Structure formats: C-alpha cells, structure tokens
Amino acid sequence: MKRKYLSLAALGLASCLTVGLAQAQTKWDLASAYPANNFHSENLTQFASDVEKATAGKLKITVHSNASLFKATEIKRAVQGGQAQAGEVIQASLQNEWQIYGADGLPFLADSYDESIKLQAAQRPMVEKKLADQGLVYLYAVAWPPQGIFTKKPLASAADLKSVKWRAYSPATARIADLVKAQPVTVQAAELSQALATGVVEATMTSGATGVDGKLYEHLKYYYDVQAWLPKNMVIVNRKAFDALDKTTQAAVMTAAAAAETRGLAASKRVDTESKAKLKANGMQVLEPSAQLKADMKKVGDTMLTEWLEKSGADGQSLLANYKH
C-alpha cells in the first residue's frame, strides 16, 4: 500500500513538473505573406529555430508563411493588436502611413546592395523609433534582390507600358503605374499567379526571386533587369509580448535577429543570381533595359523622389542627408 502511495506521489510530482514546463514555454505566432520556399521565409524558419535552441525551448516561434494567418496588408495591424506576436512586413507597403517607411521603395535612390546597406543605416534608427511609438519592436530587415520589370510584350521605352495592367503592391509601385500611364492593379504576392493566369495583370515590377516563386515565366515572356530598388522586409514584434520575456530570452531573440539579418543579405545576393538563371532556364528572356527605357525609368524615379521629399518634410530631408553623407 505504501509503495502504491509513493507511486501516486511520484506521478503527481511528474505531472506538476510537466505542467510547470508547459507553463514556462512561451509560444509566438509569426505571420508572413511569402511562400515557404522563399528565401525570406526560410530565413524566418531558421530564425525561429535559433531562438528555440538558444532559449532551450523556452520561446517557440511558429512561422505562418504564404499569408496563411493574415494577408500581407493585415500583418502589421495584427501584430500591433496582439493577434499575432510577430510578423514580417514589406516596409515600402507602409509608405502612406509614414513616408519614411517607403524610402527603400523609391526607384533608383538606392539601386545596389551597397547603396541599400547605406540607406538601411540611415533609415533604421528612424523606423525603430516610429515602431516603438506604435507599440512594436524592430527585430531585423532583409532586402529583396534588385527590382526589374516583367512583361508579356517587349519594352523599348516606358511608352510601351501605356494602358498595360500593372501589378501594384505598394504606394510607390502604384505611382510608377500612374507616371508611365499603365493601369495599376493591387495584387499581393500570394495572389499574383492567379492574377496573371486570369489576365488581371500583364506586367509587374518585382525581383527575380518573386518571378521564380510565382512562376511568372508561365504567363510573361520578358524580364528587364533595370535594378530599380531593393525593398526590405522587416520583422516586427508586439512590444507587450517582447516585454513579457525575461531579459535572457530577449537577448537571445535579438542575437538571433542579428544573425538572420546577416544571413538574409547573403541569401538575397545568392538568390538574385540564381533566380535570373532559373527564369532563363524556363524560357523567359532576361534582358538589359535599353538606354531609352533606363532613362525613362530614371525620370520616373526623379519625379517620385521630389514628391516624396515634399510629403516627408524634415524627416525625409534628414534621412536623405544621412544617406548621402
């Protein structure tokens, strides 16, 4: 009888320990809008794994890719409201909320990886402060490969884009459509393939990586490598969720975030080269833009920078000065 009581006591103790461990583990949901095999998503998964390992399972982050938890346009609001503890957002899509978010989506302001890194150094402190005011913590950001133009028909100049159904995913891409007299159609990455298949979209300005993800070669024939800008995806966390972590776990998250930023940049550069090769292998013509097309698009970029500076005021002037410094 005594042995039976001891066994029951042992079971009770084990049960309490199990409950204690379960209570000790914190679980976060991280919302993303891109396919699971996209390099950003793979980087997020590695980040989550690094955090779980560094915290010995104390913090478990589940990545929900391909807009399976929230649509791209809903993610920032969901994280602010605590519906998801973390999320990945393309910064340029938030330009209408605050102009500084859209600086890395301005055509030809920063059109190479080196320039993108310089712009990030000027942009990040301002974005971190803004996010803090909005109850969010900035973890890290990774640039997409340089943006080019995908089309059904060849382009000799921007005039060839007149009346073309142009996919827009940010205020900047919508404004480009206006300036080249195309028809802007708002379509997020997860919906792009269907939009192309049904003729809703005939052209888009995006990276070779998105071109491969969405199998754009099945619907479009040409990719013009204009290298217009390198928009960044930033990963953000709800401030209350972050503050609820102990200091050691917070430090582990920030260390993993720094590693993800470095790893993501290397992956972006690799994917830029690989994706163009994949587009070619699948029958797409990957072309350098004509001098006229490049000049036309540069003119679009100059117009948009002037407009952006007018809207962004002192913040924009400060950012530009720090970037050019």
Residue, then its C-alpha position, 0 to 999 in steps of 0.5 A: m500500500k505504501r509503495k502504491y502511495l509513493s507511486l501516486a506521489a511520484l506521478g503527481l510530482a511528474s505531472c506538476l513538473t510537466v505542467g510547470l514546463a508547459q507553463a514556462q514555454t512561451k509560444w509566438d505566432l509569426a505571420s508572413a505573406y511569402p511562400a515557404n520556399n522563399f528565401h525570406s521565409e526560410n530565413l524566418t524558419q531558421f530564425a525561429s529555430d535559433v531562438e528555440k535552441a538558444t532559449a532551450g525551448k523556452l520561446k517557440i516561434t511558429v512561422h505562418s508563411n504564404a499569408s496563411l494567418f493574415k494577408a500581407t496588408e493585415i500583418k502589421r495591424a495584427v501584430q500591433g493588436g496582439q493577434a499575432q506576436a510577430g510578423e514580417v512586413i514589406q516596409a515600402s507597403l507602409q509608405n502612406e502611413w509614414q513616408i519614411y517607411g517607403a524610402d527603400g521603395l523609391p526607384f533608383l535612390a538606392d539601386s545596389y546592395d551597397e547603396s541599400i546597406k547605406l540607406q538601411a543605416a540611415q533609415r533604421p534608427m528612424v523606423e525603430k523609433k516610429l515602431a516603438d511609438q506604435g507599440l512594436v519592436y524592430l527585430y531585423a530587415v532583409a532586402w529583396p534582390p534588385q527590382g526589374i520589370f516583367t512583361k508579356k510584350p517587349l519594352a523599348s521605352a516606358a511608352d510601351l507600358k501605356s494602358v498595360k495592367w500593372r501589378a501594384y503592391s505598394p504606394a510607390t509601385a502604384r505611382i510608377a503605374d500612374l507616371v508611365k500611364a499603365q493601369p495599376v492593379t493591387v495584387q499581393a504576392a500570394e495572389l499574383s499567379q492567379a492574377l496573371a493566369t486570369g489576365v488581371v495583370e500583364a506586367t509587374m515590377t518585382s525581383g527575380a526571386t518573386g518571378v521564380d516563386g510565382k512562376l511568372y515565366e508561365h504567363l510573361k515572356y520578358y524580364y528587364d533587369v533595370q535594378a530599380w530598388l531593393p525593398k526590405n522586409m522587416v520583422i516586427v514584434n508586439r512590444k507587450a509580448f517582447d516585454a513579457l520575456d525575461k531579459t535572457t530570452q530577449a537577448a537571445v531573440m535579438t542575437a538571433a535577429a542579428a544573425a538572420e539579418t546577416r544571413g538574409l543579405a547573403a541569401s538575397k545576393r545568392v538568390d538574385t543570381e540564381s533566380k535570373a538563371k532559373l527564369k532563363a532556364n524556363g524560357m523567359q528572356v532576361l534582358e538589359p533595359s535599353a538606354q531609352l527605357k533606363a532613362d525613362m525609368k530614371k525620370v520616373g524615379d526623379t519625379m517620385l523622389t521630389e514628391w516624396l521629399e515634399k510629403s516627408g518634410a524634415d524627416g525625409q530631408s534628414l534621412l536623405a542627408n544621412y544617406k548621402h553623407 
